[in-house]
Amino acid sequence: MSWSTAFDDPVDAGGKRRLLTLQQAADYIMQLPEDAQHQTHWQTAIETLIQAAETGGGWVMFARIAMLRALHADEGRR
């Protein structure tokens, strides 16, 4: 697999931003403030994105779920 692998369904990152690939999701996380990147929910998302890029298969689905959970965790903090 590779970082250009697409999610089965895009990840809605708020507004009109939609993340279509593992790379776009990783780039989104890397644009967050550094302290946010170190929060547990974002670390889980990063780990599953890496696993998905290296392995593929069901990990792509897990990475999408981790991204959605991380995005929703941040919504609850606003």
N, C-alpha and C positions, 0 to 999 in steps of 0.2 A: 504494500500500500504506500501511499505518499500523502504529503500535506495537501495536495490538490484534491484529495478525496472529498466528494460532496456528501453532506448529510442527506438522509432520505427526505426530510422536510427541513426547510430553512429554520434557523433560530431567529426569532424576533428579538432584536436587541433594543427595542424602544424606538419611538419616533418612526421614521421610515427605514431605519437601518435593519437589514436582514443579513445574517451570516450564512453563507451558502456552503463553505468548505471548512475543513479543519484549519487551514492556514488563516482564513479570515477570523475564525474564532480565536486562534492564538494571537493574532495581531490585535484583536480587540482587548484581550487581557493585557498584552504588553503596553497598551496605551493607558491603562489604568494607573493611578498613582501607586507608587511602590508599596506603601503601607497596605493598600487594598489588595494588591497582588499576593501579599503574604497571609491574607485571611484564609482560614481553612477551606471555605467553599470554593475560592478561586484556586487554591492549591490542588484540590481534588479535580477541578476542571482541567487544569494544566496536565496533571498526571494521566487522566483518561484521554486527553487529546494526544499526548505522546504515545500512549499505548495503541490508540486507534491508528495513528500514522505509521507505526511500526508493524502492527499486526493486522489491522483491518477487522473484517467480520463484525461480530456483535459489539466490538469496542467502539465502533462508530456510533452506534445507538447509545451506548453508555456515555460517550463523550457529549452527545447532544443533550441527554438528560442532565448531565453534570453542569453544562452551560446554562440550561434553563433553571436549574436549582440555584446556581450562583447568582444569576440575574434576579431571580425572585427574592433571594436572601437580601440583596442590596436594596430592593424596593421596600422591604419591610423596615429598613433602617432610615429611610428618608422621612 
